Amino acid sequence: MRYDFADKILDRDKIQQVWQACFPDSEEVIDYYIKQRMDEQTMAVLREDGLLEDDREKRGRIVSMASFLPVCYEKQGQLVPARYVYAVGTLPEYRGQGYAEKLICQAMEHFKTPLILVPASKKLEQYYGRMGFRKAFQEGKIQFTQQELTGEVAVNDEILPNNFTAHFTVQSISAAEYKERRDAAWNGDGFVCWDEKSVQFAMDLYSFFGGGAVKVVQNEAPGKIDILLYTNYQQRMDIAETTMTEMELRQFLPIYTKQIGAKSVHYRLPGGMIWLPEIMKSDAEILKDGYLNLHLN
C-alpha cells in the first residue's frame, strides 16, 4: 500500500467508492465536499500499487482515506495552526489491517501540527486514545421535553403558557457574519476557530440535512442578536451551536420547532480529542476546557 494525497479530479470516483462504503451521505454531499474542501494536502489515502500519472485507471485503487482540514485554536491571543480529522474510512474488505491508523500516524509526521477530532462513539474514543489522542474541549447537553416543545414552558419554577414566549425574528446570515459573531462569543484560550470558507461549508453541509445557520433577533431587545446552527432530519432538530442562553432557547424553540416541523430537539457539546506533538504537550491544559462545537460529524 502506498500513502499519498488524493487528487480531487483524477481520484473522484475512487473517493466516492470508499465514502459510500463507510458513510450514509448522498452523492450530492460527497460532490460538494470534494469541490469545496479538497485540495492537494487535505485528503490522505492509502492505495493499492499503481502509477501516479494522469490516468484514472492506473493510479491504484484507494482502500482507506482520511481528511485533514486546516483549523486553528486560540492560545494567549495567538492562533495555533492545527488540522481537523474528518471522514476517516476504509473499504470493508480491507478493515482490521491497521490502515486508518497508518494514515493518521503518517499525517502526524507529515503535518507536525495538532490533530483535532470528534469521535462518533466510545469505541472510537478508545481507538483514537491508543494513538495518543486525549480528551479535550467542553462537554455538556441540554434536554428539551415534549411538554416544553408542544405544551407549556417552565420559567423560574412557574408554569407559563407558550404564548408567553418572547417574540423572535429569524433571519438569514452570511458566513462572514456568522464567523464574526461566533468568534466574538467564544474567543479565548482553547477556542477552535474556523476560517470563513470552512464556516460556509459547515452551513451548507447542515442545510443538506434540513437545517443550516440563522440569525435570531429578539424583537423586544433589537440589539440582542444570536446565531443558531442546526440540522432538522426526520423531524429531529440537532443544534450544533448557538449563542442563545438555555432560558432563551426554552422560550424560542416551541415556536421555531413548529415552523420547521421538528418534533424533538437535541443539543449537546460533544467534546472532542486532540493529539499534540511532543513540544506542544503543555497546550493540553488550555484545551481541556476549550470550545469546539462547530464540528462536521
Secondary structure, 3 states (H helix, E strand, C coil): CEEEECCCCCCHHHHHHHHHHHCCCCHHHHHHHHHHHCCCCCEEEEECCCCCCCCHHHCCCEEEEEEEEEEEEEECCEEEEEEEEEEEEECHHHCCCCHHHHHHHHHHHHHCCCEEECCCCHHHHHHHHCCCCEEEEEEEEEECCHHHHHCEEEECCEEEEHHHCCCEEEECCCHHHHHHHHHHHHCCCCCEECCHHHHHHHHHHHHCCCCEEEEEEECCCCCCEEEEEEEEECCEEEEEEECCCHHHHHHHHHHHHHHHCCCEEEEEEEEEEEECCHHHHHHHHHHCCCCCCCCCC
